[in-house]
Amino acid sequence: MNEDVFNASLRKFLKQVGVTSQREVEKAVRDAVQAGRLKGNEKLPAKMVLTIGGLSLSHEITDDIELG
């Protein structure tokens, strides 16, 4: 295994996950506030699950996202 290639590829994947996930959450929250489904001061429970094919890896992260 080439550690440099692996590390660069993993970082690229994680950056893409972070950037696209943030955009999607921001859009969903703004839409929900605008539609009146959220007030804008809630704490939203969030969960992210990472799975990787070919590995028996399932990593789950849970936390609250505070709106204000």
C-alpha positions as CSV (number, residue, x, y, z in Angstrom):
1,M,0.0,0.0,0.0
2,N,1.2,3.5,-0.9
3,E,0.7,5.5,2.3
4,D,0.9,8.9,0.5
5,V,-1.7,7.9,-2.2
6,F,-4.0,6.4,0.5
7,N,-3.7,9.5,2.7
8,A,-4.4,11.9,-0.1
9,S,-7.4,9.9,-1.4
10,L,-8.9,9.6,2.1
11,R,-8.4,13.3,2.8
12,K,-10.1,14.2,-0.6
13,F,-13.0,11.9,0.3
14,L,-13.5,13.4,3.8
15,K,-13.2,16.9,2.4
16,Q,-16.0,16.2,-0.1
17,V,-18.1,14.6,2.6
18,G,-17.7,17.6,4.9
19,V,-18.3,20.3,2.3
20,T,-21.3,18.7,0.6
21,S,-22.8,17.6,3.9
22,Q,-22.6,21.2,5.3
23,R,-24.2,22.6,2.2
24,E,-27.1,20.1,2.3
25,V,-27.7,20.7,6.0
26,E,-27.6,24.5,5.7
27,K,-30.1,24.3,2.8
28,A,-32.5,22.0,4.6
29,V,-32.4,24.2,7.7
30,R,-33.0,27.4,5.8
31,D,-35.8,25.8,3.9
32,A,-37.4,24.5,7.1
33,V,-37.1,27.9,8.9
34,Q,-38.6,29.7,5.8
35,A,-41.5,27.2,5.7
36,G,-42.2,27.5,9.4
37,R,-41.2,23.9,10.3
38,L,-38.4,25.2,12.5
39,K,-38.2,28.4,14.6
40,G,-34.5,28.7,14.3
41,N,-33.5,28.2,17.9
42,E,-33.7,24.4,18.0
43,K,-31.1,21.7,18.7
44,L,-31.3,19.1,16.0
45,P,-30.1,15.6,16.7
46,A,-27.7,14.5,13.9
47,K,-26.1,11.2,13.0
48,M,-23.5,10.4,10.4
49,V,-22.7,6.8,9.5
50,L,-19.5,6.0,7.5
51,T,-19.3,2.6,5.8
52,I,-16.6,1.4,3.4
53,G,-17.1,-1.4,1.0
54,G,-14.6,-4.2,1.3
55,L,-14.2,-3.5,5.0
56,S,-16.3,-4.5,8.0
57,L,-16.3,-0.8,9.0
58,S,-19.3,1.0,10.2
59,H,-18.5,4.2,12.2
60,E,-21.3,6.3,13.6
61,I,-21.1,9.8,15.0
62,T,-24.0,11.5,16.8
63,D,-24.3,15.0,18.1
64,D,-26.7,17.9,18.2
65,I,-26.6,20.8,15.8
66,E,-27.6,24.0,17.5
67,L,-29.4,26.6,15.5
68,G,-29.2,29.5,17.9
